[in-house]
């Protein structure tokens, strides 16, 4: 039977054993508890009875934020910084033998550190071993940060999580691919050429065609020198194409693959759309994708095809590459560069010890490659500093700085290259090496190219980009509105504020004008212009952009305090705000999520992180389409000069409000108005949000809706209209062609009731003209003329539409549910009874066909809408938004420009 000894000690009372295996803490705050389980013969070998070695187990309790060096048995050392753990942790260590493999097991298993710790293991043969993380029984991951310590026969690496670690043979730099012809053994010299870009930021799909210009230049370079590498310094996502936003990142993945880079690195913006998109992005049949300081740890474990290190055989030269990603940014648009630096997303663990990774790349691969290249997204400052510190790295191909072109030779003799950004430029670097010595034999030659000066496009790349744009954003560069003047940042922010009120039906908007990125020129504007005014940068990664709009509710006094706290911000208010005690305000992301910081302690009552309204550019796009549909400039109330601009004077929409004027129309001079049928009905009706009424919300937000009572032998709303008559009945002009659209919500207990929708007899002395059916699978349709159409479920919102063509002999009606046609009456049935003579009742019946319910919004037009009109309006939403099609809007813009030009 084995004899076992348990030894416990405190740092303040070490015994002889602990003098050689000590816990060293400058603060003397860590407590150590070591339990050594030893076999009868002592040491780590087998005893006289042939028993297997008993594992040695150490445990140590480390105080929060304690810079501590823990030395376990067998000279296993774990060095912690004061930012490694934010709270007290009890760590364990166990040395486990499995066959001929020794596992160094640290617990708690998979515990992540806030900042990396340094692990040192005894290695024996110097230069032979590296540290690897054993993620599972059959999955081992070599740590690029692993470095030989030849002085004491150990190997060290920085680690970001506890768990199982092993020593494995140093990896070989086997080339992953060959570039150019095979090595000419008789050659005495070889050139190595790099075509390098960075920070493309999704600038594809535009009329400038920068991607295909760059690709054509690369192909010409390869034709001139087959030993040419096409490299990318990262940040392919964000601040560019609308197609990326429409596809949630997929378009940029496809566009980047279409460029067929040889080597590229992951930049900070490339995490924008989360782990799933990142997994797609680093999967590339042509390019070697580098992410040397990233490790995927999602559940379930999926292939992460980015590499720590890759070698390419380029003629007679073996070129090794590793790649670095820079730190995240937050919703304040601030770089998070102070330890502990967070991960971009929870599924990807980052290692911010860049110098340790560089040391590891040198230790493991420098003697196996002829040229060692860091493809870096750290910025020119760090690139220069690191290459001066590590002369073994020959070249840094950089990105991230956005400071223009930079090329320099450091004091160490190595090279730092930073190209232009946004696809505006590329850098062409040629290096010459002597053979067989494989040392640079001539000064480097670098040419920086302005892409706009390149006249030729690569057809294959352009066809691929065109297909991506057609797939995801075919209308990205189609003008949909007209700008009247040269707006300043303050004026453009004011337009954005009006857009938010229109788009989201909020009471007020308070936004900082400095968030405007790019201004507009007078003339036509498109979705791309709206996005360039408020570019989307999803910070923190995989969350909405920092200039996204959020909804907050505050008291009137708090709202006034918010305005006082930011007197230079743009403020826009909806009509009726003075009568409100609770104000719904749209804010940009940082102020919404950090209200006390911006508004002198004012705080919303609820967490607003789930109260996203939209990206600002989306509100601008919706508002611009609305303005053009109303024949107005985007930035002024001057009218457009275009064919058809008078026909939409007959259309009015109403989004309800919970203030002193809840039935006001959306336009300032509406052709139609709403009022309550009488005072009794008004007192029994209520306006509030869907959440306040405890009913299902509408897509797009918590809208204000009208709750109306059972309306037996009465009506809820009266509509008066000055829309010009379009039909004549017996010498009387009336509205015989018109459209009515509304969002209804009927509780389940109303399913057995007929419910009147439209009554053209304002005296309400007979049956209504349109009804909801009294059936479990209720439909809708005109009174007294046969079957009902479609299915309107209860306890859910439904958008119903009616287009009437009343006539003495050939009248008909079309019925729509959620934008789709569900039925049409045969011509000849719908006559004068359905025509409107200056007024009509809505939600009404002269009999007892009534029930209580809810209505969200209304549209009435003195013309007949088309199927496409109804389809564009679609299903129920917080805002009932009628705009022309993009084609019709663009036609109107072009007609205005033609007719208003001198």
C-alpha positions in Angstrom: 0.0 0.0 0.0 1.3 3.5 -0.9 2.2 5.8 1.8 0.9 9.4 1.1 2.0 12.7 2.6 -0.1 15.8 2.6 1.8 19.0 3.2 0.1 22.4 3.7 1.9 25.7 4.1 1.4 29.4 3.9 3.8 31.7 2.0 4.7 33.4 5.3 5.9 30.1 6.8 7.7 28.2 4.0 9.5 24.9 4.7 12.5 23.5 2.9 10.3 22.0 0.1 8.7 25.4 -0.6 12.1 27.1 -0.8 12.7 25.4 -4.1 9.0 25.4 -5.2 7.9 28.7 -4.1 5.0 31.1 -4.6 6.5 34.5 -5.3 4.2 37.5 -4.9 5.3 41.1 -4.6 2.2 41.8 -2.6 2.5 38.6 -0.5 -1.3 38.2 -0.8 -1.6 34.7 -2.4 -2.2 31.7 -0.3 -0.8 28.3 -1.3 -2.1 24.9 -0.5 -0.1 22.0 -2.0 -1.1 18.4 -1.6 1.7 16.1 -2.8 0.7 12.5 -3.4 4.0 10.5 -3.5 4.6 6.8 -4.0 6.3 4.6 -1.4 9.7 4.7 -3.0 9.5 8.5 -3.3 9.9 10.7 -6.4 8.0 10.2 -9.6 9.1 6.7 -10.6 7.6 3.3 -9.9 8.0 1.5 -6.5 9.4 -1.9 -5.8 5.9 -3.4 -6.2 5.7 -2.0 -9.8 2.9 0.4 -9.0 2.2 3.3 -11.5 3.4 6.8 -10.5 0.8 8.6 -8.4 -0.1 12.1 -9.9 1.2 15.2 -8.1 -1.5 17.7 -7.4 -0.9 21.3 -6.4 -3.5 24.0 -5.6 -3.1 27.7 -5.0 -5.5 30.4 -4.1 -4.7 33.7 -5.9 -6.0 37.0 -4.7 -7.9 39.3 -7.1 -5.7 41.4 -9.3 -2.5 39.9 -7.9 0.7 39.9 -10.0 1.9 36.5 -8.9 4.4 33.9 -10.1 3.4 30.4 -9.0 6.0 27.7 -9.2 4.5 24.2 -9.1 6.3 20.8 -8.9 8.7 19.8 -11.6 9.6 23.5 -12.2 6.2 24.2 -13.9 5.7 28.0 -13.6 2.5 30.1 -14.1 3.1 33.8 -14.2 0.1 36.0 -13.6 -0.3 39.8 -14.1 -2.4 42.1 -12.0 -5.1 41.9 -14.7 -5.2 38.2 -15.2 -8.0 37.6 -12.8 -10.5 40.2 -11.5 -11.5 38.0 -8.5 -10.0 35.5 -6.2 -9.4 32.1 -7.9 -8.3 28.8 -6.6 -6.1 27.2 -9.3 -5.0 23.5 -9.5 -2.2 21.8 -11.2 -1.8 18.1 -11.9 0.9 16.2 -13.9 -0.8 13.3 -15.7 0.9 10.5 -17.7 -1.0 9.0 -20.6 1.3 6.4 -22.3 4.4 8.3 -23.5 2.6 11.6 -23.2 2.7 13.9 -20.2 -0.2 16.3 -19.7 0.1 19.4 -17.6 -3.4 20.0 -16.3 -4.5 23.3 -14.9 -7.9 23.9 -13.4 -10.6 25.0 -13.2 -10.7 23.6 -16.7 -11.3 26.1 -19.5 -11.3 29.1 -17.1 -10.4 32.1 -19.2 -8.0 34.8 -18.1 -8.8 38.4 -18.6 -5.3 39.0 -19.9 -2.8 36.2 -20.8 -0.7 34.4 -18.3 2.8 33.0 -19.0 3.2 29.2 -18.7 6.7 27.7 -18.5 7.3 24.0 -18.8 10.6 21.9 -18.5 11.6 20.8 -22.0 14.9 19.0 -21.9 16.1 19.1 -25.5 16.3 22.8 -26.4 14.8 23.7 -29.8 12.9 20.5 -30.1 9.6 21.2 -28.2 6.8 23.7 -28.2 3.7 24.0 -25.9 0.4 23.0 -27.3 -3.1 23.2 -25.9 -4.9 19.9 -25.8 -8.5 20.8 -26.5 -9.7 17.2 -26.6 -8.3 13.7 -26.8 -7.7 14.0 -30.6 -7.4 17.8 -31.0 -4.1 19.5 -30.1 -3.4 23.2 -30.9 0.2 24.4 -31.0 0.6 27.9 -29.5 2.4 30.3 -31.8 3.6 32.2 -28.7 5.7 29.2 -27.6 9.4 30.1 -27.2 12.5 28.2 -26.3 14.4 29.3 -23.3 17.8 27.8 -24.1 19.4 29.2 -20.9 17.4 26.9 -18.6 16.0 24.2 -20.8 12.4 25.3 -20.6 9.7 26.3 -23.1 7.3 29.2 -22.4 4.0 30.4 -23.9 1.3 32.9 -23.1 -2.0 31.2 -22.5 -5.5 32.6 -22.3 -7.3 29.8 -20.6 -6.6 27.0 -18.1 -6.9 23.3 -19.1 -4.6 20.7 -20.5 -1.2 21.5 -22.0 1.4 19.2 -23.6 4.8 19.4 -25.2 4.9 18.5 -28.9 7.7 18.5 -31.5 8.4 21.9 -33.0 6.2 22.2 -36.2 7.8 22.2 -39.6 7.2 25.1 -42.0 5.9 23.0 -44.8 4.7 25.2 -47.7 0.9 25.3 -48.0 1.1 26.3 -51.7 3.5 27.1 -54.5 3.5 30.5 -56.2 5.1 30.9 -59.6 7.4 28.4 -61.4 9.7 26.0 -59.6 13.1 27.2 -58.4 15.6 27.8 -61.1 18.7 26.1 -59.5 21.0 28.0 -61.9 19.7 31.4 -60.9 21.9 33.7 -58.8 19.1 36.2 -58.0 15.3 36.2 -57.6 12.8 39.0 -57.0 9.8 38.8 -54.7 7.0 41.1 -55.4 4.0 42.1 -53.2 0.8 43.8 -54.4 -0.5 45.0 -51.1 -3.9 46.6 -50.1 -5.6 47.1 -46.7 -8.7 48.6 -45.2 -10.8 48.1 -48.3 -13.9 48.5 -46.1 -16.4 47.0 -48.5 -15.9 49.6 -51.2 -17.2 47.3 -53.9 -20.2 47.7 -56.2 -19.7 51.4 -56.7 -19.4 53.0 -60.2 -15.7 53.5 -59.5 -15.1 49.7 -59.7 -12.1 49.9 -57.5 -12.0 46.1 -56.7 -11.8 45.1 -60.4 -9.2 47.9 -61.1 -7.0 46.5 -58.3 -7.4 43.0 -59.4 -6.5 43.8 -63.0 -3.3 45.5 -61.7 -2.5 42.4 -59.7 -2.9 40.1 -62.7 -0.7 42.3 -64.8 1.9 42.2 -62.1 1.8 38.4 -62.1 2.2 38.4 -65.9 5.3 40.5 -65.5 6.7 38.7 -62.5 5.2 35.2 -61.6 6.8 35.5 -58.1 4.1 38.0 -57.1 2.0 37.8 -54.0 -1.4 39.5 -53.5 -1.7 40.5 -49.9 -4.4 42.2 -47.8 -3.8 43.9 -44.4 -7.4 43.4 -43.1 -10.6 45.3 -42.5 -12.7 44.2 -45.5 -16.0 44.9 -43.7 -18.0 48.0 -42.8 -18.3 51.6 -44.0 -18.8 50.6 -47.6 -21.4 48.8 -49.6 -25.1 48.7 -48.8 -25.0 45.1 -50.0 -23.1 44.2 -46.9 -25.8 45.7 -44.7 -28.6 44.1 -46.6 -26.9 40.7 -46.5 -25.7 40.9 -42.9 -22.1 40.5 -44.0 -22.5 37.8 -46.6 -21.9 40.1 -49.6 -18.5 41.2 -48.3 -17.5 37.6 -47.7 -18.2 36.9 -51.3 -16.6 40.0 -52.6 -13.4 39.3 -50.7 -13.2 35.8 -52.0 -13.7 37.1 -55.5 -10.4 39.1 -55.2 -8.5 35.8 -54.8 -5.8 37.1 -52.5 -2.8 34.9 -51.7 -2.5 36.0 -48.1 -4.8 38.1 -45.9 -5.2 38.9 -42.3 -8.3 39.4 -40.1 -8.8 43.1 -39.0 -10.9 44.5 -36.2 -13.8 45.4 -38.4 -13.9 41.8 -39.8 -15.5 40.7 -36.5 -18.5 43.0 -37.1 -21.1 40.5 -38.0 -20.2 37.9 -35.3 -18.7 34.5 -35.2 -20.8 32.7 -37.9 -19.9 35.3 -40.5 -16.2 35.3 -39.3 -16.1 31.5 -39.9 -17.3 32.0 -43.4 -14.9 34.9 -44.0 -11.8 32.9 -43.0 -12.8 30.0 -45.2 -11.3 30.8 -48.6 -10.3 28.3 -51.3 -7.6 30.6 -52.7 -6.3 32.8 -49.9 -4.3 31.8 -46.8 -6.1 33.7 -44.0 -4.1 34.6 -40.9 -5.4 35.2 -37.4 -2.3 34.5 -35.2 -3.8 36.1 -32.1 -7.3 34.6 -32.4 -8.6 31.2 -31.3 -12.2 30.0 -32.0 -13.7 28.4 -28.9 -17.4 28.3 -29.9 -19.8 25.6 -28.9 -20.0 23.3 -30.8 -16.4 23.4 -32.0 -16.4 24.3 -35.7 -13.6 24.5 -38.2 -11.8 27.8 -37.9 -9.8 27.9 -41.1 -7.6 30.9 -40.3 -4.0 30.0 -39.6 -1.5 31.1 -37.0 1.4 30.7 -39.5 1.7 29.7 -43.1 4.6 29.2 -45.5 4.5 29.6 -49.3 7.1 28.3 -51.7 7.8 31.2 -54.1 10.4 30.0 -56.6 13.6 29.5 -54.7 12.4 31.3 -51.6 10.3 30.0 -48.7 8.2 32.9 -47.3 6.7 32.5 -43.9 3.7 34.6 -42.8 1.9 35.3 -39.5 -0.8 37.9 -38.9 -2.0 40.2 -36.2 -5.4 41.7 -35.4 -5.9 44.9 -33.5 -8.1 45.6 -30.5 -11.9 46.2 -30.4 -13.7 49.5 -30.3 -16.8 50.4 -28.2 -20.0 52.3 -28.8 -18.2 55.6 -28.0 -16.1 54.9 -31.1 -13.1 54.5 -28.7 -10.3 52.0 -29.0 -10.2 49.5 -26.1 -6.5 49.3 -25.6 -6.2 49.2 -21.8 -5.8 45.8 -20.1 -7.9 43.8 -19.6 -8.8 44.2 -23.3 -12.0 42.3 -24.1 -12.7 39.8 -26.9 -14.6 40.9 -30.0 -17.1 38.1 -29.6 -17.5 35.4 -27.0 -16.8 32.6 -29.4 -13.3 33.9 -30.4 -10.6 34.2 -27.8 -8.0 36.9 -28.4 -4.4 37.0 -27.3 -3.2 40.6 -27.0 0.4 39.7 -26.2 1.6 40.6 -29.7 5.3 40.6 -28.8 5.0 37.1 -27.3 3.4 35.8 -30.6 6.2 37.5 -32.6 8.8 35.8 -30.4 7.1 32.5 -30.9 7.0 32.9 -34.6 10.7 33.7 -34.7 11.5 30.8 -32.3 9.5 28.2 -34.1 10.0 29.2 -37.8 12.7 31.8 -38.4 15.3 29.2 -39.2 12.9 27.3 -41.5 12.0 30.2 -43.9 14.0 32.6 -46.0 11.7 35.6 -45.6 9.5 36.1 -42.5 6.6 38.5 -43.0 4.1 39.9 -40.5 0.8 40.7 -42.2 -0.4 43.2 -39.7 -3.6 45.1 -38.8 -2.0 46.8 -35.9 -1.2 50.2 -37.5 2.1 51.7 -38.7 3.2 52.8 -35.2 3.1 49.3 -33.7 4.5 47.7 -36.9 7.5 50.0 -36.8 8.1 49.6 -33.0 7.8 45.8 -33.2 10.1 45.4 -36.2 12.7 47.6 -34.5 12.4 45.3 -31.5 12.5 42.1 -33.6 14.9 42.4 -36.5 14.3 38.8 -37.4 11.0 39.8 -39.0 11.9 41.0 -42.5 8.8 42.8 -43.5 5.5 44.2 -42.1 2.7 44.4 -44.6 0.3 46.7 -42.6 -3.1 48.2 -42.4 -5.4 49.9 -39.9 -3.8 53.3 -39.7 -5.9 55.2 -42.3 -3.2 57.8 -42.5 -2.2 57.4 -46.1 0.8 55.6 -47.6 3.9 54.9 -45.5 7.0 53.0 -46.3 10.2 53.0 -44.2 13.3 50.9 -43.4 13.7 50.7 -39.7 17.0 51.1 -37.8 17.1 47.2 -37.7 17.1 47.1 -41.5 13.7 45.5 -41.9 10.7 47.1 -43.8 7.3 48.5 -42.9 4.7 49.1 -45.6 1.3 50.7 -45.1 -0.9 51.2 -48.2 -3.7 53.7 -48.8 -7.2 52.8 -47.6 -10.8 52.5 -48.9 -9.5 50.9 -52.1 -8.2 54.3 -53.2 -4.6 53.0 -53.6 -2.3 49.9 -53.6 1.3 49.5 -52.8 3.6 47.6 -55.2 6.8 46.4 -53.4 9.6 44.5 -55.1 12.5 42.9 -53.1 15.6 41.3 -54.7 17.4 38.4 -53.1 20.7 36.8 -53.9 20.8 33.1 -54.4 21.8 30.8 -52.7 22.5 33.1 -49.8 18.9 34.4 -49.8 19.7 37.8 -48.5 18.4 41.1 -49.9 20.9 42.2 -52.5 19.4 45.5 -53.7 17.4 48.4 -52.3 13.7 47.8 -52.1 11.5 49.3 -54.8 8.1 50.5 -53.8 5.5 52.2 -56.1 2.2 53.5 -54.6 -0.6 53.5 -57.1 -3.7 55.7 -57.1 -6.5 53.3 -58.2 -8.5 56.0 -59.9 -5.6 56.3 -62.3 -6.0 52.7 -63.4 -8.0 52.6 -66.6 -8.6 48.9 -67.0 -10.9 46.6 -65.1 -10.7 42.8 -64.5 -13.8 41.4 -66.2 -14.0 38.3 -64.0 -13.9 40.2 -60.8 -16.3 42.9 -62.1 -18.8 40.2 -63.1 -18.6 38.6 -59.7 -19.1 42.0 -58.0 -22.0 42.8 -60.3 -23.7 39.5 -59.4 -23.2 40.2 -55.7 -24.8 43.6 -56.0 -27.7 42.3 -58.1 -28.3 39.6 -55.5 -28.2 41.7 -52.4 -28.6 45.4 -53.3 -29.7 46.0 -56.9 -30.9 49.5 -56.1 -28.0 50.8 -54.0 -27.0 53.5 -56.4 -30.5 54.5 -57.7 -31.5 58.0 -56.8 -34.7 58.1 -54.7 -34.7 61.8 -53.5 -33.4 65.2 -54.4 -31.4 67.5 -52.1 -32.0 71.2 -52.5 -28.9 72.8 -51.0 -25.5 72.0 -49.4 -26.3 70.8 -45.9 -23.9 71.3 -43.1 -23.3 68.6 -40.5 -25.9 70.3 -38.2 -28.4 70.6 -41.1 -27.9 67.0 -42.1 -28.3 65.8 -38.5 -31.6 67.8 -38.5 -32.8 65.9 -41.5 -31.8 62.7 -39.8 -33.8 63.7 -36.7 -36.9 64.5 -38.8 -36.4 61.1 -40.5 -36.4 59.3 -37.2 -39.6 61.0 -36.1 -41.3 60.0 -39.4 -39.8 56.5 -39.4 -40.4 55.5 -35.8 -43.2 57.8 -34.6 -41.2 59.0 -31.6 -41.9 62.3 -29.8 -38.4 63.7 -30.0 -34.9 63.2 -31.3 -31.7 64.4 -29.6 -28.5 63.6 -31.6 -24.9 65.0 -31.8 -24.1 66.5 -35.3 -20.5 65.3 -35.1 -21.6 61.8 -35.9 -22.3 62.8 -39.5 -19.5 61.2 -41.6 -20.0 62.7 -45.1 -22.1 65.5 -46.5 -24.3 65.6 -49.5 -24.2 67.8 -52.6 -27.4 69.2 -54.2 -29.1 66.8 -56.6 -30.1 63.2 -56.5 -29.2 61.0 -53.5 -29.4 57.2 -53.1 -29.2 54.6 -50.3 -25.4 54.7 -50.6 -25.4 58.4 -49.8 -27.6 57.9 -46.8 -25.2 55.2 -45.5 -22.1 57.4 -46.2 -23.7 60.2 -44.1 -24.1 57.8 -41.2 -21.7 54.8 -41.8 -22.5 51.7 -39.9 -19.6 50.5 -37.6 -20.9 47.7 -35.4 -19.2 48.5 -32.1 -19.2 46.5 -30.0 -18.8 43.7 -32.6 -22.0 41.8 -33.5 -24.2 44.6 -32.2 -25.8 47.5 -34.0 -23.7 50.4 -35.2 -22.6 53.1 -32.8 -24.9 55.6 -34.7 -27.9 53.3 -34.6 -31.1 54.8 -33.1 -32.5 53.6 -29.8 -35.8 54.3 -28.1 -35.9 55.6 -24.5 -38.8 56.8 -22.4 -38.4 59.6 -19.9 -40.5 62.0 -17.9 -41.1 65.4 -19.4 -38.8 67.0 -16.7 -36.0 64.5 -17.5 -36.4 65.3 -21.2 -35.9 68.9 -20.5 -32.8 68.1 -18.4 -31.4 66.1 -21.3 -31.8 69.0 -23.7 -30.1 71.3 -21.2 -27.2 68.9 -20.8 -26.5 68.9 -24.5 -27.3 72.4 -25.8 -25.3 72.0 -29.0 -27.0 68.8 -30.1 -29.7 68.7 -32.8 -33.2 68.5 -31.3 -36.4 67.8 -33.3 -39.8 67.4 -31.7 -43.1 66.0 -33.0 -46.4 67.9 -32.9 -48.2 67.5 -29.6 -45.2 66.9 -27.4 -46.2 69.7 -25.0 -49.2 67.7 -23.8 -47.1 64.6 -22.9 -46.0 63.7 -19.4 -43.9 60.8 -20.7 -41.7 61.5 -23.8 -40.4 58.9 -26.2 -36.9 60.0 -27.4 -34.7 58.6 -30.1 -31.0 58.7 -29.2 -27.9 57.3 -30.8 -26.4 54.2 -29.3 -23.8 55.6 -26.9 -26.1 58.2 -25.3 -28.9 55.7 -25.1 -26.8 53.0 -23.4 -24.9 55.5 -21.2 -27.5 58.1 -20.4 -26.1 59.3 -17.0 -22.8 60.0 -18.7 -24.3 62.3 -21.3 -27.3 63.8 -19.5 -26.0 64.6 -16.0 -27.4 61.5 -14.3 -30.7 61.1 -16.1 -31.5 57.5 -16.6 -34.3 55.6 -18.3 -36.4 53.3 -16.1 -35.6 50.2 -18.2 -32.6 48.7 -19.9 -32.7 50.1 -23.4 -30.3 47.7 -25.1 -33.3 45.8 -26.6 -34.9 49.1 -27.8 -33.2 49.3 -31.2 -35.1 51.3 -33.7 -32.9 51.2 -36.8 -29.6 52.3 -38.2 -29.8 56.1 -38.9 -29.2 55.5 -42.7 -32.3 53.3 -42.8 -34.4 56.1 -41.3 -33.0 58.5 -43.9 -33.8 56.1 -46.7 -37.4 55.7 -45.5 -37.9 59.4 -45.1 -36.3 60.3 -48.4 -38.7 57.9 -50.2 -41.6 59.5 -48.4 -40.5 63.0 -49.3 -40.2 62.1 -53.0 -43.6 60.4 -52.9 -45.0 63.6 -51.5 -43.2 65.5 -54.4 -40.9 67.4 -51.9 -37.2 67.9 -51.7 -35.5 65.9 -49.0 -34.2 69.0 -47.2 -36.8 71.7 -48.0 -40.5 72.1 -48.5 -40.1 73.2 -52.1 -42.0 71.0 -54.5 -40.5 68.8 -57.2 -41.3 69.5 -60.8 -42.2 66.1 -62.2 -45.0 64.2 -63.9 -47.5 62.7 -61.5 -46.6 65.0 -58.6 -50.2 66.1 -58.2 -51.8 62.6 -58.0 -50.4 61.9 -54.5 -52.0 65.0 -53.1 -55.0 62.8 -52.6 -53.3 60.3 -50.2 -53.3 60.8 -46.4 -51.8 58.5 -43.7 -52.4 58.6 -39.9 -50.1 57.2 -37.2 -51.9 57.6 -33.9 -50.4 59.6 -31.0 -50.9 59.6 -27.3 -51.1 63.3 -26.9 -53.6 66.2 -27.2 -54.0 65.6 -30.9 -54.0 61.9 -31.5 -55.8 61.9 -34.8 -53.6 64.3 -36.7 -52.4 63.3 -40.1 -48.8 62.7 -41.0 -48.6 65.5 -43.6 -48.9 69.2 -42.7 -51.7 69.9 -45.3 -53.7 66.7 -45.5 -56.4 66.2 -48.1 -58.3 64.1 -45.6 -58.9 64.5 -41.8 -60.1 62.2 -39.0 -62.3 63.0 -36.0 -64.3 61.0 -33.5 -67.9 60.3 -34.5 -69.2 61.9 -31.3 -68.1 62.9 -27.8 -69.3 59.7 -26.2 -67.2 57.6 -28.6 -64.2 59.8 -28.0 -64.5 59.4 -24.2 -64.7 55.6 -24.5 -61.7 55.3 -26.8 -58.1 55.2 -25.7 -54.6 55.7 -27.2 -51.6 53.9 -25.8 -48.9 51.5 -26.8 -49.4 47.9 -27.5 -47.4 46.9 -24.4 -49.6 49.1 -22.2 -52.7 47.4 -23.6 -51.0 44.0 -23.1 -51.5 42.9 -26.7 -49.1 41.7 -29.4 -46.6 44.2 -30.6 -46.3 45.3 -34.2 -43.2 44.6 -36.2 -40.9 47.7 -36.0 -41.6 48.8 -32.5 -44.1 49.5 -29.6 -46.6 51.6 -31.6 -49.3 53.8 -30.2 -52.7 52.3 -31.2 -56.4 53.2 -30.8 -58.5 51.0 -28.5 -62.1 51.5 -29.5 -65.3 50.2 -27.7 -68.1 48.1 -29.1 -69.7 50.4 -31.6 -73.3 49.1 -31.9 -75.5 51.5 -34.0 -72.7 54.1 -34.0 -69.3 54.7 -35.5 -65.8 55.3 -34.2 -64.2 57.7 -36.7 -65.4 60.2 -39.3 -63.2 61.0 -42.2 -63.7 64.1 -44.2 -61.9 64.5 -47.5 -61.4 67.2 -50.2 -59.9 64.7 -52.6 -61.4 65.6 -56.0 -64.3 63.5 -57.2 -63.4 61.0 -59.9 -66.8 59.5 -60.9 -70.2 60.8 -61.7 -73.4 59.3 -60.6 -76.7 60.7 -61.8 -75.2 64.1 -62.2 -73.5 64.1 -58.8 -69.6 63.9 -58.7 -68.3 61.5 -56.0 -65.2 59.6 -55.2 -65.8 56.3 -57.0 -62.2 55.2 -57.1 -60.3 55.1 -53.8 -58.1 53.0 -51.4 -58.5 52.3 -47.7 -55.8 50.5 -45.7 -55.7 49.8 -41.9 -54.0 47.6 -39.3 -56.6 45.8 -37.1 -56.3 43.6 -34.0 -59.5 41.8 -33.0 -59.5 39.9 -29.6 -60.5 36.2 -29.9 -63.9 36.8 -28.3 -65.0 38.9 -31.3 -64.7 36.1 -33.8 -68.5 35.4 -33.8 -69.4 39.0 -34.6 -69.8 40.8 -37.9 -67.8 44.1 -37.7 -68.4 47.1 -39.9 -65.3 48.7 -41.5 -66.5 51.4 -43.8 -69.8 53.3 -43.9 -70.4 55.7 -46.8 -73.7 57.0 -45.2 -72.4 59.5 -42.7 -75.9 59.5 -41.0 -75.2 55.8 -40.3 -78.8 54.8 -40.8 -78.1 51.6 -42.7 -75.7 48.7 -42.9 -72.0 49.4 -43.6 -70.4 48.8 -47.0 -67.4 46.6 -45.8 -67.3 44.0 -43.0 -65.2 41.5 -41.2 -67.1 38.2 -41.2 -68.6 36.4 -38.2 -66.8 33.1 -38.5 -63.9 31.3 -36.8 -62.0 31.6 -40.1 -63.3 35.0 -40.8 -62.8 36.8 -44.1 -63.5 40.4 -45.2 -65.5 41.8 -48.0 -68.4 44.1 -49.2 -71.8 43.8 -47.6 -74.6 41.9 -49.3 -72.8 40.8 -52.4 -71.7 37.2 -51.7 -68.7 35.4 -50.2 -66.0 37.0 -48.0 -62.4 36.7 -48.9 -59.2 35.5 -47.1 -58.7 34.7 -43.5 -58.2 37.2 -40.7 -57.0 35.6 -37.4 -57.8 37.0 -34.0 -55.3 38.0 -31.4 -52.8 39.2 -34.0 -52.3 42.2 -36.2 -53.5 42.1 -39.8 -53.2 44.8 -42.4 -56.3 44.9 -44.6 -56.7 46.9 -47.8 -59.6 47.7 -50.1 -59.4 49.2 -53.5 -62.8 50.3 -54.9 -63.9 51.1 -58.4 -67.5 52.2 -57.9 -69.5 52.6 -61.1 -73.0 52.6 -62.3 -72.5 49.4 -64.4 -68.9 48.1 -64.0 -67.8 48.7 -60.4 -65.7 46.2 -58.5 -63.6 45.9 -55.4 -60.3 44.2 -54.6 -59.5 42.9 -51.1 -56.0 42.5 -49.7 -54.5 41.0 -46.5 -51.0 41.9 -45.6 -50.3 43.3 -49.0 -51.4 40.2 -50.9 -54.7 40.1 -53.0 -57.2 37.6 -51.6 -60.3 38.3 -53.7 -62.1 40.5 -56.2 -65.8 41.0 -56.9 -67.0 40.5 -60.4 -67.4 43.9 -62.3 -70.9 45.2 -62.2 -71.7 44.5 -58.5 -70.2 47.6 -56.8 -72.3 50.7 -57.5 -72.9 54.2 -56.3 -73.6 53.0 -52.7 -69.9 52.5 -52.3 -68.9 55.9 -53.6 -67.9 58.6 -51.1 -69.4 62.1 -51.1 -66.9 64.2 -49.2 -67.1 62.1 -46.0 -67.3 58.6 -44.7 -67.3 56.7 -41.4 -64.6 54.2 -40.5 -65.3 51.3 -38.0 -69.0 51.8 -38.2 -72.4 50.2 -38.7 -76.0 51.4 -38.5 -77.0 48.1 -36.9 -75.5 45.8 -34.3 -72.5 44.4 -36.3 -69.8 45.7 -34.0 -67.2 44.7 -31.4 -64.4 46.2 -29.5 -60.9 46.1 -31.0 -57.7 48.0 -31.9 -56.5 49.9 -34.9 -52.9 50.9 -35.5 -52.8 53.2 -38.5 -54.9 54.2 -41.5 -54.3 55.2 -45.1 -56.9 56.8 -47.4 -56.3 57.8 -51.0 -58.6 59.4 -53.5 -57.2 57.1 -56.2 -57.1 53.4 -56.8 -53.8 51.8 -55.7 -52.2 49.0 -57.8 -51.3 45.5 -56.7 -47.7 46.6 -56.5 -48.6 49.5 -54.3 -50.3 47.2 -51.8 -47.4 44.7 -52.0 -44.8 47.4 -51.2 -46.9 48.6 -48.2 -47.0 44.9 -47.1 -48.1 43.6 -43.8 -48.7 45.3 -40.4 -46.0 47.4 -39.0 -45.5 50.2 -36.4 -45.5 52.7 -39.2 -47.9 52.5 -42.2 -45.6 53.8 -44.8 -46.6 54.5 -48.3 -43.9 55.3 -50.8 -43.5 54.8 -54.5 -41.3 52.0 -55.9 -37.6 52.7 -56.3 -38.1 52.7 -60.1 -41.0 55.2 -59.8 -39.0 57.4 -57.3 -36.0 57.4 -59.6 -38.2 58.3 -62.6 -39.6 61.2 -60.6 -36.1 62.4 -59.6 -34.9 62.3 -63.2 -38.0 64.1 -64.5 -37.5 66.8 -61.9 -33.9 67.2 -62.8 -34.7 67.4 -66.5 -37.5 69.8 -66.1 -35.8 72.1 -63.6 -32.5 72.3 -65.5 -31.8 75.5 -67.5 
